[in-house]
Amino acid sequence: MNTSTRNTSTRNKASLRRGFRRTALAVAVLTGVATSTVVAAPRATAAHDRPELRQAIQEFVDAGYAGIQLRVHDERGEWAGSAGVRKLGGTAKPPTNGHFRIGSTTKTFVATLVLQLVADGKLGLDSPVAGHLPGFGLNPEITVRMLLGHTSGLPDFVADPVVPGIPWQGEEWVANRFHTHQPEDLVRLALTGPPRFAPGTSWSYSNTNYVLAKLLIEKITGRPYGEEMKRRIFQPLGLADTVVPGAWSGMPSPYAHAYYRYLDDGQWKTIDVTRQNPSWISAAGEMISTTEDLHKFFSALQKGELVPAPLLAEMRETHPDSAGFFGRYGLGQYVLDTGADCAGPVLNHNGSNNGYGALMYSTPDGSKTMTASITTGDAPINQAEVFPAELKKLLDVVFCGG
């Protein structure tokens, strides 16, 4: 490698590191250190050891997470492993075929389904949403594209400073974690606040956009969006372990337990939150899946098997104001530039619910994917520092040969 190439490589990696420092994933609270062992993937394509991957997931556990399961598909085949524990106080490892809540990774599924309706001519990408959902008094300039790309300017019913919001953290969320919310009520709650900006003039992540996308799917198809998701995406791809739970608080087996640490009357308390009603986040982050199903879905999407090439290109067109920790946002996914010395652009959409974190990454051709689940426990930790550092190391190993 000559000096010019080496300097370029150093700059690219430095740029990637700076991107990781911008913000942190909103996973709930982190967990205690536990013993780590790797479990072979149930359907591994080759019996090969990946010590660099074993080390990367062990470092998540050493940093305070209760458990992690990781699946990588690349030129060396399929590898799946786990570290930590399935349940606090136990010794069994998280199952590598375990179910988990995927949080905002749900948005990529929803965006894909909406774009399938666009491809079928049932919906226009630049059609006003208000024409299909007249009951909310939406600004007629808000289009379908703006919902999927977070450029609508709509306030967020979860964490908008000018909207009361619904309980999503702390003692209040714990007390209400089995309450059922209606998606229409979530939208109306968001609309009690003023718009963040005029439609299409800027970018701001808002869960309200994807609850409206769910309602739009149901209005156009005449079916619950969970049924439409199953018919159009789950069944064709064989995603037998992916669930749209609605108000169901259960978790299919097998799974690793997830925990939430919060202040209760001035004292720190940790509870098992594996069971929780995800209707508070609806189609913006409710789904349950596995690392294998996320791999199948995201690889198929990037290969052009779910939406036509022109619409896949639209998904990858990013907004300049959206630059942050995961890259820049397109339609239902981020594009992270890892640099020419790594994998180049990497598509992704991570997510979290209290107790769970989900990772989903792929190269543009779908040939290399990384999917993972992280469960939290009872250890106090500075999440804003720890998560970006551990994720950066993991991405370096998988996509940069680090």
C-alpha positions in Angstrom: 0.0 0.0 0.0 1.5 3.4 -1.0 1.5 6.4 1.3 -1.4 8.1 -0.5 -3.6 5.0 -0.2 -2.6 4.5 3.4 -3.5 8.1 4.3 -6.9 7.8 2.5 -7.6 4.7 4.5 -6.8 6.4 7.7 -9.0 9.4 6.9 -11.9 7.1 6.0 -11.7 5.2 9.2 -11.4 8.4 11.2 -14.5 9.7 9.4 -16.4 6.5 10.4 -15.3 6.9 14.0 -16.5 10.5 14.1 -19.9 9.4 12.7 -20.3 6.9 15.5 -19.7 9.6 18.1 -22.6 11.8 17.0 -25.3 10.2 19.1 -26.3 6.9 20.7 -29.0 4.3 20.3 -32.0 4.8 22.7 -31.8 1.3 24.1 -33.2 1.3 27.6 -30.6 0.5 30.3 -27.6 -1.8 30.4 -26.9 -5.0 32.2 -24.5 -7.0 34.4 -21.5 -8.8 33.1 -21.9 -12.5 32.4 -20.0 -15.5 31.1 -19.9 -15.8 27.4 -19.9 -18.7 25.1 -20.6 -19.1 21.4 -23.5 -21.2 20.1 -23.2 -22.6 16.6 -25.9 -21.4 14.2 -28.7 -24.0 13.8 -28.4 -23.9 10.0 -24.7 -22.9 9.6 -23.4 -23.3 6.1 -19.9 -24.0 7.2 -18.2 -25.2 10.4 -15.7 -22.4 10.8 -14.6 -20.4 13.8 -14.7 -16.6 13.7 -12.6 -15.5 16.8 -12.8 -11.9 15.8 -16.7 -12.1 15.9 -16.6 -14.0 19.2 -14.4 -11.3 20.7 -16.6 -8.5 19.4 -19.8 -9.8 21.0 -17.9 -10.7 24.2 -16.9 -7.1 24.5 -20.6 -6.1 24.5 -21.1 -8.3 27.5 -17.9 -7.0 29.2 -19.3 -3.5 28.7 -22.4 -4.4 30.7 -25.0 -6.0 28.4 -26.8 -9.1 29.6 -26.6 -10.8 26.3 -26.2 -10.6 22.6 -26.8 -12.8 19.6 -25.1 -12.1 16.3 -25.5 -13.4 12.7 -23.2 -12.6 9.9 -23.5 -13.7 6.2 -20.5 -12.9 4.1 -18.0 -14.4 1.6 -17.0 -16.9 4.3 -20.5 -18.2 4.7 -22.9 -17.9 7.7 -21.8 -17.5 11.3 -24.1 -17.2 14.3 -23.0 -16.9 17.9 -24.1 -15.5 21.3 -22.5 -14.1 24.4 -23.8 -13.5 27.9 -26.9 -15.1 29.5 -30.4 -15.9 28.4 -31.7 -14.8 31.8 -30.1 -12.9 34.7 -29.0 -15.3 37.4 -28.7 -18.2 35.0 -25.9 -19.7 32.9 -27.6 -20.6 29.6 -26.6 -18.5 26.7 -29.0 -16.4 24.5 -30.3 -18.7 21.8 -29.0 -17.8 18.3 -32.5 -18.5 16.9 -34.1 -16.4 19.7 -37.0 -14.0 19.1 -36.6 -10.3 20.2 -38.3 -7.0 19.8 -36.8 -5.1 16.9 -38.1 -1.6 17.7 -37.6 0.9 14.9 -36.2 -1.7 12.5 -40.0 -2.2 12.0 -39.9 1.0 9.9 -38.0 -0.7 7.1 -40.7 -3.4 6.8 -43.4 -0.7 6.7 -41.6 1.4 4.2 -41.1 -1.6 1.9 -44.8 -2.5 2.1 -45.9 1.1 1.3 -43.5 1.1 -1.7 -45.0 -2.2 -2.9 -48.4 -0.4 -3.0 -46.7 2.4 -5.0 -45.3 -0.2 -7.4 -48.7 -1.7 -7.8 -50.2 1.7 -8.7 -52.4 1.7 -5.7 -50.7 4.8 -4.2 -48.5 7.6 -5.4 -45.2 8.3 -3.7 -45.8 12.0 -4.0 -49.6 11.8 -3.3 -51.0 13.9 -0.4 -51.6 11.7 2.6 -54.6 13.8 3.6 -56.6 12.7 0.6 -56.4 9.1 1.9 -56.7 9.9 5.6 -59.0 12.9 5.8 -59.9 12.5 9.5 -56.8 14.0 11.0 -56.7 17.5 9.3 -53.2 16.9 8.0 -51.4 19.6 6.0 -52.4 18.7 2.4 -48.7 19.3 1.3 -47.6 16.2 3.3 -46.9 13.3 0.9 -46.3 9.6 1.2 -42.7 10.2 0.5 -42.4 12.7 3.4 -43.8 10.1 5.8 -41.3 7.5 4.8 -38.4 9.9 4.8 -39.3 11.9 8.0 -39.6 15.2 6.1 -43.3 15.8 7.0 -42.5 18.1 9.9 -45.0 16.2 12.0 -44.3 16.2 15.8 -43.5 12.9 17.5 -46.0 11.5 20.0 -43.0 9.8 21.9 -40.4 12.4 22.6 -41.4 15.8 21.2 -40.6 18.7 23.6 -43.9 20.5 22.7 -46.2 17.4 22.9 -47.2 15.8 26.2 -46.3 12.4 24.7 -47.1 8.9 26.0 -45.2 7.1 28.7 -42.2 5.5 27.2 -39.6 5.4 30.0 -39.2 5.4 33.7 -41.7 4.6 36.4 -44.6 5.9 34.3 -43.9 3.5 31.5 -43.4 0.6 33.9 -46.8 1.2 35.4 -48.5 1.4 32.0 -46.5 -1.2 30.0 -49.5 -3.4 29.5 -51.9 -0.6 28.4 -53.3 -0.8 24.9 -53.0 2.4 22.8 -54.9 2.9 19.5 -52.9 4.2 16.6 -55.4 6.9 15.8 -55.0 8.3 19.3 -51.2 8.3 18.9 -51.5 10.5 15.8 -54.0 12.8 17.4 -51.7 13.2 20.4 -48.9 14.2 18.1 -51.1 16.7 16.3 -51.8 18.6 19.5 -48.3 20.2 19.0 -47.2 22.6 16.2 -45.4 21.3 13.2 -41.6 21.2 13.5 -41.2 22.8 10.0 -43.1 23.2 6.8 -43.6 19.9 4.9 -40.6 18.9 2.8 -38.3 21.8 4.0 -36.2 19.9 6.5 -35.7 16.5 8.2 -36.7 15.3 11.7 -37.2 11.7 12.9 -40.8 11.3 14.0 -42.6 8.0 14.9 -45.9 9.7 14.0 -44.9 9.3 10.3 -44.9 5.5 10.5 -48.1 5.2 12.5 -49.7 7.2 9.7 -48.1 4.8 7.2 -49.7 1.9 8.9 -53.1 3.6 8.7 -52.5 4.4 5.1 -51.7 0.8 4.3 -55.0 -0.3 5.9 -57.0 2.4 4.1 -55.6 1.4 0.7 -55.7 -2.4 1.1 -58.8 -2.7 3.3 -56.9 -5.2 5.5 -55.0 -4.9 8.8 -51.5 -4.0 8.0 -50.2 -7.1 9.9 -52.2 -9.3 7.5 -50.9 -7.4 4.5 -47.3 -7.6 5.8 -47.7 -11.4 6.2 -49.2 -11.8 2.7 -46.7 -9.6 0.8 -43.5 -10.0 2.8 -43.4 -12.7 5.5 -44.9 -15.6 3.5 -43.0 -15.0 0.2 -39.7 -14.8 2.1 -40.4 -17.6 4.5 -40.2 -15.3 7.6 -41.9 -17.8 9.9 -40.5 -16.2 13.0 -41.5 -12.6 12.4 -44.6 -11.2 14.2 -46.7 -8.1 14.1 -47.9 -8.3 17.7 -50.4 -5.4 17.9 -51.4 -5.3 21.6 -50.1 -8.8 22.3 -47.5 -8.6 25.1 -46.1 -12.1 24.7 -42.9 -13.4 23.2 -42.6 -16.5 21.0 -40.1 -19.1 22.2 -37.2 -19.4 22.2 -36.0 -16.0 23.5 -33.6 -14.2 25.9 -35.1 -12.2 28.7 -34.8 -8.4 28.7 -34.6 -6.1 31.7 -35.3 -2.5 32.5 -33.6 -0.5 35.2 -35.4 2.6 36.5 -35.8 4.8 39.5 -38.7 3.8 41.8 -39.4 6.2 44.6 -35.7 7.3 44.6 -34.3 3.7 44.5 -32.9 1.9 41.4 -35.0 -1.2 40.5 -34.6 -3.8 37.7 -37.6 -5.7 36.3 -38.0 -8.3 33.6 -39.7 -6.5 30.6 -39.8 -9.4 28.2 -43.5 -9.2 28.3 -44.8 -5.7 27.3 -47.6 -4.3 25.2 -45.9 -2.6 22.2 -49.1 -0.8 21.0 -47.6 2.5 22.5 -45.2 2.6 19.5 -47.4 0.8 16.9 -46.0 0.4 13.4 -43.1 2.7 14.3 -41.5 -0.1 16.3 -43.6 -3.0 17.4 -42.4 -6.0 15.5 -40.7 -9.2 16.8 -38.2 -11.2 14.7 -35.0 -13.2 14.7 -31.5 -12.5 13.3 -32.2 -15.1 10.6 -35.4 -13.5 9.5 -33.9 -10.0 9.5 -31.1 -11.3 7.3 -33.5 -12.9 4.9 -35.6 -9.7 4.7 -32.8 -7.1 4.4 -30.8 -9.1 1.9 -33.8 -9.7 -0.3 -34.7 -6.0 -0.1 -31.2 -4.9 -1.2 -31.1 -7.5 -4.0 -34.3 -5.9 -5.5 -36.5 -8.9 -4.7 -39.2 -6.8 -2.8 -39.5 -3.5 -4.6 -38.6 -2.5 -8.2 -35.1 -1.0 -8.9 -36.4 2.6 -9.3 -38.1 2.5 -5.9 -35.1 0.8 -4.2 -33.1 3.7 -5.6 -35.6 6.1 -3.9 -35.0 4.3 -0.6 -31.3 5.1 -0.9 -31.7 8.8 -1.7 -30.8 10.4 1.6 -31.6 13.8 3.1 -28.6 16.1 3.9 -30.2 17.2 7.2 -30.5 13.6 8.4 -26.7 13.0 8.9 -26.0 11.3 12.2 -24.9 8.2 14.0 -26.3 5.6 11.6 -25.5 7.7 8.4 -28.1 9.6 6.4 -31.8 8.7 6.2 -33.5 7.7 2.9 -36.9 6.1 2.8 -37.2 3.6 5.7 -33.4 3.0 6.0 -30.1 4.7 6.6 -27.1 4.8 4.3 -23.8 4.8 6.2 -20.6 5.5 4.3 -17.9 3.3 5.8 -15.3 4.5 3.3 -13.6 2.9 0.3 -11.3 0.9 2.4 -14.2 -0.8 4.1 -17.5 -1.8 2.5 -18.4 1.6 1.1 -22.1 2.5 1.7 -23.8 0.2 4.1 -27.6 0.2 4.5 -29.1 -0.2 7.9 -31.9 0.5 10.3 -31.4 -0.4 14.0 -34.1 -0.2 16.7 -34.8 -0.5 20.4 -37.6 -1.1 22.8 -37.1 -1.0 26.6 -34.9 -4.0 27.3 -34.1 -4.8 23.6 -31.8 -3.5 20.9 -31.8 -4.7 17.3 -29.1 -4.3 14.6 -29.7 -4.8 10.8 -27.0 -4.0 8.2 -26.3 -4.9 4.6 -24.1 -4.1 1.7 -26.0 -2.6 -1.3 -26.0 -6.0 -3.2 -27.3 -7.9 -0.2 -24.3 -10.3 -0.2 -23.0 -9.3 3.2 -25.4 -8.8 6.2 -25.1 -8.4 9.9 -28.1 -8.8 12.2 -28.1 -8.9 16.0 -30.1 -8.6 19.1 -28.9 -7.1 22.4 -30.7 -7.5 25.7 -30.2 -5.2 28.6 -29.9 -6.0 32.3 -29.2 -4.4 35.7 -25.8 -2.7 35.4 -25.5 1.1 35.4 -23.7 2.3 32.4 -23.2 5.4 30.3 -25.1 4.4 27.3 -24.2 7.4 25.2 -20.5 6.4 25.4 -20.6 2.6 25.6 -23.0 1.7 22.8 -21.4 3.8 20.0 -17.9 2.4 21.0 -19.0 -1.2 21.0 -21.0 -0.9 17.8 -18.1 0.8 16.0 -15.8 -2.1 16.9 -18.4 -4.6 15.7 -18.9 -2.8 12.4 -15.2 -2.5 11.9 -14.8 -6.2 12.3 -17.7 -7.2 10.0 -17.4 -4.5 7.3 -13.9 -3.2 7.5 -11.9 -6.3 8.3 -11.0 -4.8 11.6 
